[in-house]
Amino acid sequence: QRERFKAEEGFSLTYLPFIARALSDALREFPHLNASVGDDELVVHSRINLAIAVDLDFNGLLAPVVHDVDGKRLRAIAREVRDLADRAHAKKLVPDDLAGGTFTITNAGSYGTMMQFPVINQPQVAILSTDGVSRKPVVVNDEFGNESIAIHSVGILAMAWDHRAIDGAYAAAFLNRMRQI
């Protein structure tokens, strides 16, 4: 499957498009995270425009935007994320590529980090950090409810949020829903 995707698309499929797809689905159920803080008001956005932080070789970050991510299939998200990152590194982004983000993902997973605490991309109300995915032993249940140990790919999703917009219970429920998706 991985080899076929790479042969067809010209790049490897990572976890990021899967996370972006799950995030967009969960944001539909938890719309107060797809929002901005305005003058004494919370502006909940109808469109989900996902900004993806891109490191520019330790010379700063840009967060180009996948517009209307919730209307895109996984392969389209993967293509667009790759295109935006490539153009960011080549300094070929245009202003529209950086405008209109309603939620941001920062992805330090390639560095193998365990958990980061990112800074919210204002005026947005939250940012999700995806850290390194590695193989770990986990408890699994079979169809009869019996527990056993299996090896699975495991990663941490960490989120910072603005308490003016939501409380911890809402944020935890959102992250749980993302995990389920």
N, C-alpha and C positions, 0 to 999 in steps of 0.2 A: 504494500500500500504506500509506504513512504517513498520507495524508489519510483513508483508510478507517478506520484504527485510531482516529485522533483523532475522527472523526465518530461512531464506535460507542462509544468509551469516554469521550470528553469531555476527554482530555488526550493529549499527545504521547508516543509511545513513544521511550524513550531506550536507550542501551547498557546501563544498569544491570541491567534484568531479564535480559538475555542473559548478562551476567557472573555474576549470581547463580545462574542455571540451570547454567552451566558450572562454577561453584565448587562447587555442591552435588553435581554428578556426580563431579567430581574428588575431593571429600572422601570419597566412598564408597570410592575406590581408595586414598586416603591418610588413613586414619582417625586417625592420631596428630596430625593438625592440627585435628581436631574434638574437642578435648580441653581439660582443665583441669589445672593443677598443684595437687595436694592436699598433704597432709602426707606428704612423702617418697614420693609416688606420682603417677603419671599416670593421670587418670581419662578414659578414652576414652568419648565419648558415643555412644549409639546413634541419637539423634535429631539432626537438623541444624537448629538454630535460628539463623537468620542475623540478626545485629544490623546495622542500617544507621545509620551516624552521620548525624545531621541537625543542621546549623548553625542556631542560633536567632538569626539576624541579628547575629552577632558577640558575642552575650551568653551563649555557652556551647554545648555540644553535648549532645545526647541520642542514645541508640542504641536506638530501638525495634526489636522483634524480629519477624521473619517466622518463625513457628513451623512446623516440619516442611516447610521450603522444598523439600526433595528430592521430596516427594509432590505438588508443585504444577506446573501447566503455566505456560508463559511469561506468558500473559495474566493469570492469577491472581496471579502474582508481581508483575507491573506494577501491578495494581490495589491489592494490599496495600501495596506500597512507597509508592505515591502516597497512599493513605489514612493510613498511619502518619505520613508527612511532613506532610501537611495537618493532622492532629490535633496533631502536635508543635508546629507553628507557632501553632496556635490554643489551645495549652495545654489540650488535651482528652484527653491520654493518661491511661490508668489504670495502676496498678502492674503488672498482668499484661502490658501492652504493652512494658514495659521489663525483664521478668524472663526468665531462662532462656536467654539467648544463649550459643551455643557457638562462634561464630566471628563476626568483625566485618569489614564493608567500610566504608571511608571513601572518599567519592567527591568529590574536589575538581576533577573534570574540567571543571565549568562555569567554573572560573577559568582554564582553559587552562594549568595547571601542567604541567611536564615530569616531575617525579618528587618524591614526598614520602617522608618516612620517619616513618610514624605510630608512636604509642605503643600497645603492646598493651593491650587492654581486659581487665585481670586479673579473674579467674584464667584466662582463655582463654590459649592458647599462641601465637596468631598473629593478625595483622590484615593485610588486603589493602587497598592504596591503588590506586584507579583514577584516573589522571590524564587530562588533556585528549586528546581524539581529534581528529586533524587529517589532512588529505590530504597524503600524502608519496609521493615516488617510491620504488618498491621493485623488487627483482629478482624476476621470476616465470619459471617454466619452463612451456613448452608440452608437449603430449603426446609430443613427440619428444625432450624434454630440452634444447631450445634455450632460452637465457636471453634475456630482454628486460626493458625497464623499463616499469612500469605505475604508475598512480596509484591508491593504495588508502588507505582510512581506517586510520590507525595510532594506537595508544595504548600506554601503558606500564602494566603491572601490577607493582607493587612490593609486597613483603611483608616485614614484620618478624615474627620468630619467637623463641620462647624456646628457647635451646640446651639447657635442661634436658630438653626434651621431644623435640626432633628435631635432626638435624644439617643442615648446608648442602646435602649431596647429596640428602637427602629433600625439602627445601624446593624445590630446583631442579627435581627430577623432578616434583614437584607442579605448579609453575608451568608447566613444559613441557606437562604433560598438560592443564592449563587452556587453554593456547594452542591445543593440538590440537583440543580440544572446541569 
